[in-house]
Amino acid sequence: MPRPARLTDAQLRDALARLPKWEVRNDKLHRVYRFADFSEAFGFMARAALVAERLDHHPEWSNVYATVTVDLVTHDADGITALDAELAEAMDAIVGSSGS
């Protein structure tokens, strides 16, 4: 399966408009999720991992108690691609519109 190309500046702006809680940090899509407790955070990670595996695109992430920090980048494109935006949108859908 061919990997997507790096987003242009205009495409990245459009993606960020659809992802208001995400930002570009260190040339990666970046977001911090905060949950009620570790169980909720870990449950999110488990559900997101299933989506990531289906997309064959895996996040850089870390979990400390109720906080999950996510960075998305497509290494073989040397930047942010539509695949990163798709995974970010899926992660936001998992937490729902009320997610922090």
PyRosetta script that sets phi, psi and omega in degrees:
from pyrosetta import init, pose_from_sequence

init()
pose = pose_from_sequence("MPRPARLTDAQLRDALARLPKWEVRNDKLHRVYRFADFSEAFGFMARAALVAERLDHHPEWSNVYATVTVDLVTHDADGITALDAELAEAMDAIVGSSGS")
pose.set_psi(1, 123.1)
pose.set_omega(1, 179.9)
pose.set_phi(2, -67.7)
pose.set_psi(2, 141.4)
pose.set_omega(2, 179.7)
pose.set_phi(3, -84.6)
pose.set_psi(3, 149.0)
pose.set_omega(3, -179.0)
pose.set_phi(4, -71.1)
pose.set_psi(4, 157.1)
pose.set_omega(4, 177.8)
pose.set_phi(5, -80.4)
pose.set_psi(5, 158.3)
pose.set_omega(5, 176.4)
pose.set_phi(6, -58.9)
pose.set_psi(6, 139.5)
pose.set_omega(6, 178.8)
pose.set_phi(7, -69.0)
pose.set_psi(7, 144.1)
pose.set_omega(7, 171.9)
pose.set_phi(8, -73.2)
pose.set_psi(8, 168.9)
pose.set_omega(8, 178.1)
pose.set_phi(9, -58.3)
pose.set_psi(9, -42.3)
pose.set_omega(9, 179.9)
pose.set_phi(10, -65.7)
pose.set_psi(10, -42.5)
pose.set_omega(10, 178.3)
pose.set_phi(11, -64.1)
pose.set_psi(11, -37.7)
pose.set_omega(11, 178.5)
pose.set_phi(12, -66.5)
pose.set_psi(12, -41.2)
pose.set_omega(12, 176.4)
pose.set_phi(13, -60.5)
pose.set_psi(13, -41.8)
pose.set_omega(13, 178.4)
pose.set_phi(14, -63.3)
pose.set_psi(14, -42.7)
pose.set_omega(14, 179.4)
pose.set_phi(15, -62.8)
pose.set_psi(15, -44.1)
pose.set_omega(15, 180.0)
pose.set_phi(16, -65.4)
pose.set_psi(16, -29.3)
pose.set_omega(16, 176.5)
pose.set_phi(17, -65.4)
pose.set_psi(17, -30.7)
pose.set_omega(17, 177.8)
pose.set_phi(18, -85.9)
pose.set_psi(18, -10.0)
pose.set_omega(18, -176.3)
pose.set_phi(19, -126.1)
pose.set_psi(19, 67.5)
pose.set_omega(19, -170.7)
pose.set_phi(20, -63.4)
pose.set_psi(20, -20.8)
pose.set_omega(20, -179.5)
pose.set_phi(21, -94.4)
pose.set_psi(21, 3.5)
pose.set_omega(21, 178.7)
pose.set_phi(22, -103.8)
pose.set_psi(22, 156.2)
pose.set_omega(22, 175.2)
pose.set_phi(23, -142.0)
pose.set_psi(23, 166.7)
pose.set_omega(23, 173.2)
pose.set_phi(24, -95.1)
pose.set_psi(24, 123.0)
pose.set_omega(24, 178.2)
pose.set_phi(25, -137.2)
pose.set_psi(25, 125.7)
pose.set_omega(25, -178.4)
pose.set_phi(26, 54.9)
pose.set_psi(26, 41.4)
pose.set_omega(26, 177.6)
pose.set_phi(27, 62.4)
pose.set_psi(27, 27.8)
pose.set_omega(27, 177.7)
pose.set_phi(28, -134.8)
pose.set_psi(28, 151.3)
pose.set_omega(28, 168.9)
pose.set_phi(29, -69.5)
pose.set_psi(29, 132.8)
pose.set_omega(29, -172.7)
pose.set_phi(30, -134.1)
pose.set_psi(30, 137.3)
pose.set_omega(30, 173.9)
pose.set_phi(31, -153.9)
pose.set_psi(31, 147.1)
pose.set_omega(31, 173.2)
pose.set_phi(32, -114.4)
pose.set_psi(32, 123.9)
pose.set_omega(32, 175.3)
pose.set_phi(33, -101.8)
pose.set_psi(33, 138.8)
pose.set_omega(33, 175.6)
pose.set_phi(34, -121.5)
pose.set_psi(34, 131.7)
pose.set_omega(34, -177.0)
pose.set_phi(35, -119.6)
pose.set_psi(35, 174.8)
pose.set_omega(35, -178.1)
pose.set_phi(36, -68.5)
pose.set_psi(36, -34.5)
pose.set_omega(36, -177.2)
pose.set_phi(37, -162.7)
pose.set_psi(37, -179.9)
pose.set_omega(37, -178.2)
pose.set_phi(38, -61.8)
pose.set_psi(38, -41.6)
pose.set_omega(38, -178.2)
pose.set_phi(39, -60.1)
pose.set_psi(39, -42.9)
pose.set_omega(39, 178.8)
pose.set_phi(40, -66.6)
pose.set_psi(40, -42.6)
pose.set_omega(40, 178.5)
pose.set_phi(41, -62.6)
pose.set_psi(41, -44.8)
pose.set_omega(41, -178.8)
pose.set_phi(42, -67.9)
pose.set_psi(42, -36.5)
pose.set_omega(42, 176.1)
pose.set_phi(43, -61.5)
pose.set_psi(43, -42.6)
pose.set_omega(43, 175.2)
pose.set_phi(44, -58.3)
pose.set_psi(44, -47.0)
pose.set_omega(44, -178.5)
pose.set_phi(45, -62.0)
pose.set_psi(45, -39.1)
pose.set_omega(45, 179.6)
pose.set_phi(46, -64.3)
pose.set_psi(46, -44.9)
pose.set_omega(46, 179.1)
pose.set_phi(47, -66.5)
pose.set_psi(47, -41.3)
pose.set_omega(47, 179.1)
pose.set_phi(48, -65.7)
pose.set_psi(48, -34.9)
pose.set_omega(48, 179.2)
pose.set_phi(49, -62.4)
pose.set_psi(49, -36.8)
pose.set_omega(49, 178.4)
pose.set_phi(50, -64.5)
pose.set_psi(50, -40.7)
pose.set_omega(50, 177.0)
pose.set_phi(51, -66.7)
pose.set_psi(51, -45.3)
pose.set_omega(51, -179.9)
pose.set_phi(52, -58.9)
pose.set_psi(52, -41.3)
pose.set_omega(52, 179.7)
pose.set_phi(53, -66.0)
pose.set_psi(53, -41.7)
pose.set_omega(53, 178.1)
pose.set_phi(54, -61.6)
pose.set_psi(54, -38.2)
pose.set_omega(54, 179.0)
pose.set_phi(55, -80.0)
pose.set_psi(55, -10.6)
pose.set_omega(55, -172.5)
pose.set_phi(56, 54.2)
pose.set_psi(56, 44.9)
pose.set_omega(56, -178.8)
pose.set_phi(57, -145.2)
pose.set_psi(57, 116.2)
pose.set_omega(57, -168.0)
pose.set_phi(58, -114.4)
pose.set_psi(58, 134.4)
pose.set_omega(58, -176.0)
pose.set_phi(59, -76.9)
pose.set_psi(59, 157.7)
pose.set_omega(59, 163.4)
pose.set_phi(60, -93.0)
pose.set_psi(60, 118.0)
pose.set_omega(60, -177.4)
pose.set_phi(61, -150.3)
pose.set_psi(61, 162.0)
pose.set_omega(61, 176.4)
pose.set_phi(62, -143.7)
pose.set_psi(62, 156.3)
pose.set_omega(62, -179.1)
pose.set_phi(63, -131.5)
pose.set_psi(63, 127.1)
pose.set_omega(63, 171.1)
pose.set_phi(64, -128.9)
pose.set_psi(64, 110.0)
pose.set_omega(64, -177.2)
pose.set_phi(65, 49.3)
pose.set_psi(65, -104.4)
pose.set_omega(65, -174.1)
pose.set_phi(66, -101.8)
pose.set_psi(66, 11.7)
pose.set_omega(66, -177.4)
pose.set_phi(67, -116.8)
pose.set_psi(67, 132.5)
pose.set_omega(67, 175.0)
pose.set_phi(68, -121.4)
pose.set_psi(68, 121.9)
pose.set_omega(68, 177.7)
pose.set_phi(69, -104.9)
pose.set_psi(69, 128.8)
pose.set_omega(69, -174.4)
pose.set_phi(70, -123.9)
pose.set_psi(70, 134.9)
pose.set_omega(70, 170.0)
pose.set_phi(71, -126.7)
pose.set_psi(71, 132.4)
pose.set_omega(71, -179.4)
pose.set_phi(72, -123.0)
pose.set_psi(72, 130.0)
pose.set_omega(72, 176.8)
pose.set_phi(73, -157.1)
pose.set_psi(73, 149.2)
pose.set_omega(73, 176.8)
pose.set_phi(74, -101.1)
pose.set_psi(74, 102.6)
pose.set_omega(74, -172.8)
pose.set_phi(75, -60.9)
pose.set_psi(75, -40.9)
pose.set_omega(75, -177.8)
pose.set_phi(76, -73.0)
pose.set_psi(76, -11.0)
pose.set_omega(76, 172.7)
pose.set_phi(77, -100.8)
pose.set_psi(77, -4.0)
pose.set_omega(77, -179.4)
pose.set_phi(78, 56.0)
pose.set_psi(78, 42.4)
pose.set_omega(78, 177.9)
pose.set_phi(79, 168.4)
pose.set_psi(79, -168.3)
pose.set_omega(79, -178.0)
pose.set_phi(80, -84.9)
pose.set_psi(80, 132.8)
pose.set_omega(80, 179.8)
pose.set_phi(81, -124.6)
pose.set_psi(81, 177.1)
pose.set_omega(81, 176.1)
pose.set_phi(82, -60.3)
pose.set_psi(82, -29.1)
pose.set_omega(82, 178.2)
pose.set_phi(83, -63.8)
pose.set_psi(83, -39.6)
pose.set_omega(83, 177.0)
pose.set_phi(84, -64.4)
pose.set_psi(84, -44.1)
pose.set_omega(84, 179.0)
pose.set_phi(85, -63.7)
pose.set_psi(85, -39.6)
pose.set_omega(85, 179.2)
pose.set_phi(86, -63.1)
pose.set_psi(86, -43.1)
pose.set_omega(86, 179.0)
pose.set_phi(87, -68.0)
pose.set_psi(87, -38.8)
pose.set_omega(87, 177.1)
pose.set_phi(88, -61.0)
pose.set_psi(88, -44.2)
pose.set_omega(88, 178.8)
pose.set_phi(89, -63.0)
pose.set_psi(89, -40.2)
pose.set_omega(89, 178.8)
pose.set_phi(90, -65.1)
pose.set_psi(90, -40.3)
pose.set_omega(90, 179.0)
pose.set_phi(91, -64.0)
pose.set_psi(91, -43.2)
pose.set_omega(91, 178.0)
pose.set_phi(92, -62.6)
pose.set_psi(92, -38.3)
pose.set_omega(92, 178.6)
pose.set_phi(93, -64.5)
pose.set_psi(93, -34.3)
pose.set_omega(93, 179.0)
pose.set_phi(94, -63.0)
pose.set_psi(94, -44.2)
pose.set_omega(94, -179.4)
pose.set_phi(95, -80.9)
pose.set_psi(95, -16.9)
pose.set_omega(95, 179.7)
pose.set_phi(96, 80.1)
pose.set_psi(96, 172.2)
pose.set_omega(96, -176.0)
pose.set_phi(97, -65.9)
pose.set_psi(97, -18.6)
pose.set_omega(97, -179.6)
pose.set_phi(98, -91.3)
pose.set_psi(98, 0.0)
pose.set_omega(98, -178.6)
pose.set_phi(99, -63.7)
pose.set_psi(99, 150.8)
pose.set_omega(99, -179.4)
pose.set_phi(100, -92.6)
pose.dump_pdb("model.pdb")
